[in-house]
């Protein structure tokens, strides 16, 4: 196990520490070798994330899928009945089709049934999905494995645009900055380990943009990572308020956590004059995909996890151009294997050719259903829904799902699905959470409901926004 998993519990305290303390800790930590920081498997994952042989990739992917299914059938109580199937000489993908489709709610209702009896409690790394998803839940990663693997693949993704460990990255990914909500409070925080300048995504209106640009120039930012909507807001402002000292220094942009349409990507490329990559992944670490500098389609890493598309009846979709739900089977998480996990996201296979630099990679033409909505504050400020990300208080585990609806600036309806009434003290904690995250410019109204309606495709709409973009702008 690497130091990062061991010290994960202290991450928030480190991020909130004053800069004079964070700087020396970060510098010393950055000198440690990868094996010590991430664990002994990190170099192997870095190597497989960069494999170029289609034959080697296909062979390893098939082996990894079979191993995952065998492990689950042998050690996970919910899959015990599947063990007999492995006596049959069947391809791995045919074995996979025998496993049931799963949702977040399946895991939430009885998590112990889906955890391996062959892994000790010490091997479990507890996680909780952030507020940017409609069905948050608590699950477990494999300590020393899951996060090391993700870090290796993210680093490989960054290398597609030349990102190195010596570069300074401007991050717009929803991390609250301590004191940012106070008058005159700092809107920026520099993290020296990953050399990231964090900016509060809740302060992207015109009044704060010059301060962000000054901070980026002062820290010599050369790359940008962030939510699509947040980076788009920055680029749109820069188009009308050019800042060449900032934009000309940026060599690449990576968009995370939200879908980005062609218009958004085109504007960001035009303003910064550099390649823009889009990324797709989940907290559960079951699937990861990303674009290339010269191709904005989503290329799925075949050794990270196995991806299927299914129709409304749960049948596989193999032909290109037909929209279906993304279903993922995670590799390497032996603690709590995610098998045929329904993500709720919609995508379609690409009819175009493979990328010459990524032979053997499944290609998705586009991914729909990723939320890039925003709340509108009473002052017209637009706050990305994804900015509610981060660790939620434990009381949220009593909520099966959530949904947001807004009819007027500054007012927000928050629906909380629960089969039983929630105690007043639980609601008080949840209410305080939203008020803190929304910085006081949006008033939340909590409504506990027994069921949140789904769409015809069986999805829950996370955000129902009745305020048009131009109406929000007029409110400002």
Secondary structure as UniProt FT lines:
FT   HELIX           3..6
FT   HELIX           8..10
FT   HELIX           11..16
FT   HELIX           19..30
FT   HELIX           34..38
FT   TURN            40..41
FT   HELIX           42..48
FT   TURN            49..50
FT   HELIX           54..75
FT   HELIX           77..87
FT   HELIX           92..97
FT   HELIX           104..109
FT   HELIX           111..114
FT   TURN            117..118
FT   HELIX           121..123
FT   STRAND          124..128
FT   TURN            131..132
FT   STRAND          138..142
FT   TURN            143..145
FT   HELIX           146..159
FT   TURN            160..162
FT   TURN            165..166
FT   STRAND          168..172
FT   TURN            178..181
FT   TURN            183..184
FT   STRAND          188..191
FT   TURN            192..195
FT   STRAND          196..199
FT   TURN            201..202
FT   HELIX           206..218
FT   TURN            219..220
FT   STRAND          221..227
FT   HELIX           228..240
FT   HELIX           244..247
FT   TURN            248..249
FT   STRAND          252..256
FT   HELIX           262..272
FT   STRAND          275..281
FT   TURN            283..284
FT   STRAND          288..292
FT   TURN            293..294
FT   STRAND          295..300
FT   TURN            302..304
FT   STRAND          305..310
FT   TURN            312..313
FT   TURN            320..321
FT   STRAND          324..330
FT   STRAND          341..349
FT   TURN            356..357
FT   TURN            359..360
FT   STRAND          363..368
FT   STRAND          374..376
FT   TURN            378..379
FT   STRAND          382..384
FT   HELIX           385..388
FT   HELIX           394..398
FT   STRAND          401..408
FT   TURN            409..410
FT   STRAND          411..417
FT   HELIX           424..437
FT   TURN            438..440
FT   STRAND          443..449
FT   TURN            456..457
FT   STRAND          463..465
FT   HELIX           469..475
//
